[in-house]
Amino acid sequence: MELIDREELKAKMDRGDDFKLVNTLGELAFEGMHIPGSINIHSPKRMLNDLDPEDEIVVYCSDPLCPASLMAYHLLAKHGFKHVRRYAGGLSDWAEAGYPLKGALVERS
């Protein structure tokens, strides 16, 4: 499994690298909180239809124990997506660093 840590992910975002940052949680969780610039795809069928196998993709969910990004990573790899990485730390790791978050839960605090 190819992983990416938060510092490398933040650097990619700051440089404006061309990649898809995919939040793999459900729609309500995404609306509550997500990393700015990410898209929400939690359905396996939609993931395979909406993403290009040639794209560079980073999948993430809530924390290292959350299985959603793990399952998404394996699904994409199994279907020939060659440039997939998992940000295992997810939202909890991102928030711990004090990096920006978007969503209804963030805007209330």
Residue, then its C-alpha position, 0 to 999 in steps of 0.5 A: m500500500e502506498l501511503i502519504d503523510r500529512e506534510e507531503l500532502k500539505a506540500k502537494m496542496d500548497r504547490g497546487d499539484d494536479f491530483k484528486l483528494v478523495n474523502t471516502l466518508g458518507e455525504l453527511a460526514f463530508e458536509g460536516m468536515h473535510i479537507p479543503g479541495s477534496i471531493n466526496i466519493h464513497s460509493p464504489k460504483r461512483m468511484l470507478n465511474d468518476l475517477d480516471p485510472e491515470d489520475e493521481i489520487v489520494v484517498y482519506c477518511s477520519d483516522p488511521l482505524c477508519p476502514a473507508s479509505l482502506m477499502a477505497y484504496h484496494l478497490l481502485a488498485k484492484h481495478g488498475f488505478k496505478h497512482v493511488r495513495r492513502y492518507a491514513g491519518g485522515l481528518s484527525d491527523w490533519a486537524e491535530a496539525g492545525y491545518p484548515l478544514k471546511g464544513a458545517l462543524v468547522e464553521r460552528s466552532 
